[in-house]
């Protein structure tokens, strides 16, 4: 039998990452008090990715693995995200136009609810 011991990481590293996760989670929770918009959703997604990165890198020990294993685990989800983004980008106008055709609505409705108002201008798509 071999008397070699596996790689040991100091507990302070885990406590440090736990504290960082606590701070990032607090930032994520504070976004609930923000007004809904693109900044809020960008912050939510950023905090989510940062937390997932810390958990995978440190607590799942991916930081200390070989590059081949890291690429094998991270490249397929990354490729799926790129493909999903391309599909969403490609279908944006198609979905909007198909709804306009199906429901027979005006593709450029008026901005204000009062159609008799001469100051109403068509909305840009």
C-alpha positions as CSV (number, residue, x, y, z in Angstrom):
1,X,0.0,0.0,0.0
2,X,1.1,3.5,-0.7
3,X,1.4,6.0,2.1
4,X,0.8,8.9,-0.2
5,X,-1.9,11.4,0.8
6,X,-4.1,13.2,-1.7
7,X,-3.9,16.9,-2.3
8,X,-5.1,18.9,0.7
9,X,-6.5,22.4,0.4
10,X,-6.4,24.8,3.4
11,X,-9.8,25.3,5.1
12,X,-9.2,29.0,4.9
13,X,-9.7,28.8,1.1
14,X,-13.2,27.3,1.6
15,X,-14.2,29.8,4.2
16,X,-13.0,32.7,2.0
17,X,-15.0,31.4,-1.0
18,X,-18.0,30.8,1.4
19,X,-17.8,34.4,2.4
20,X,-17.5,35.6,-1.2
21,X,-20.6,33.5,-2.0
22,X,-22.4,35.1,0.9
23,X,-21.5,38.6,-0.4
24,X,-22.5,37.8,-4.0
25,X,-25.8,36.2,-2.8
26,X,-26.5,39.4,-0.8
27,X,-25.9,41.4,-4.0
28,X,-28.2,39.1,-5.9
29,X,-31.0,39.5,-3.3
30,X,-30.6,43.3,-3.3
31,X,-31.5,43.3,-7.0
32,X,-35.1,42.3,-6.0
33,X,-35.6,45.9,-4.8
34,X,-34.5,47.4,-8.1
35,X,-36.9,48.5,-10.8
36,X,-37.5,45.8,-13.4
37,X,-35.3,46.4,-16.5
38,X,-32.3,45.2,-18.4
39,X,-29.9,46.3,-15.7
40,X,-31.7,44.2,-13.1
41,X,-31.7,41.1,-15.2
42,X,-28.1,41.6,-16.2
43,X,-27.0,41.8,-12.6
44,X,-29.1,38.7,-11.7
45,X,-27.5,36.7,-14.4
46,X,-24.0,38.0,-13.6
47,X,-24.4,37.1,-9.9
48,X,-25.7,33.7,-10.9
49,X,-22.8,32.9,-13.1
50,X,-20.2,34.2,-10.6
51,X,-21.8,32.0,-7.8
52,X,-21.9,28.9,-10.2
53,X,-18.2,29.6,-11.2
54,X,-17.0,29.7,-7.6
55,X,-18.9,26.5,-6.6
56,X,-17.7,24.6,-9.6
57,X,-14.1,25.8,-9.4
58,X,-13.5,25.4,-5.7
59,X,-16.1,23.2,-4.1
60,X,-16.2,20.7,-7.0
61,X,-12.4,20.9,-7.3
62,X,-12.5,21.7,-11.0
63,X,-9.8,24.4,-10.5
64,X,-7.2,21.6,-9.8
65,X,-8.2,19.3,-12.6
66,X,-6.5,18.8,-16.0
67,X,-7.4,21.2,-18.8
68,X,-8.8,18.3,-20.9
69,X,-11.4,17.5,-18.2
70,X,-12.2,21.2,-17.8
71,X,-12.8,21.6,-21.5
72,X,-14.8,18.4,-21.6
73,X,-17.1,19.8,-18.9
74,X,-17.4,23.4,-19.9
75,X,-17.3,23.5,-23.7
76,X,-20.6,21.6,-24.4
77,X,-22.7,23.9,-22.2
78,X,-20.9,26.9,-23.7
79,X,-21.7,25.7,-27.2
80,X,-25.3,25.1,-26.2
81,X,-25.6,28.6,-24.9
82,X,-24.1,30.0,-28.1
83,X,-26.6,28.0,-30.2
84,X,-29.5,29.0,-28.0
85,X,-28.5,32.6,-28.4
86,X,-28.3,32.3,-32.2
87,X,-31.7,30.7,-32.3
88,X,-33.3,33.4,-30.2
89,X,-31.7,36.1,-32.3
90,X,-32.8,34.5,-35.5
91,X,-36.4,34.0,-34.4
92,X,-37.0,37.4,-33.0
93,X,-38.6,39.0,-36.1
94,X,-40.1,35.7,-37.3
95,X,-42.1,35.3,-34.1
96,X,-43.2,38.9,-34.0
97,X,-44.2,38.9,-37.7
98,X,-46.0,35.5,-37.4
99,X,-48.1,36.8,-34.5
100,X,-49.0,39.9,-36.5
101,X,-50.0,37.8,-39.5
102,X,-51.9,35.3,-37.4
103,X,-53.8,37.7,-35.2
104,X,-54.2,40.3,-38.0
105,X,-53.0,43.2,-35.8
106,X,-51.4,46.4,-37.0
107,X,-47.6,45.8,-37.1
108,X,-47.0,49.4,-35.9
109,X,-49.6,50.2,-33.3
110,X,-50.1,53.7,-31.9
111,X,-48.1,54.6,-28.7
112,X,-51.0,56.3,-26.8
113,X,-54.3,54.7,-26.0
114,X,-56.3,57.5,-27.5
115,X,-56.3,56.9,-31.3
116,X,-58.2,60.1,-31.9
117,X,-55.3,62.1,-30.5
118,X,-53.4,63.8,-33.4
119,X,-50.2,63.7,-31.4
120,X,-50.0,59.9,-31.4
121,X,-47.2,58.5,-33.5
122,X,-46.7,54.9,-34.7
123,X,-44.4,52.8,-32.6
124,X,-41.1,51.7,-34.2
125,X,-40.4,48.0,-34.1
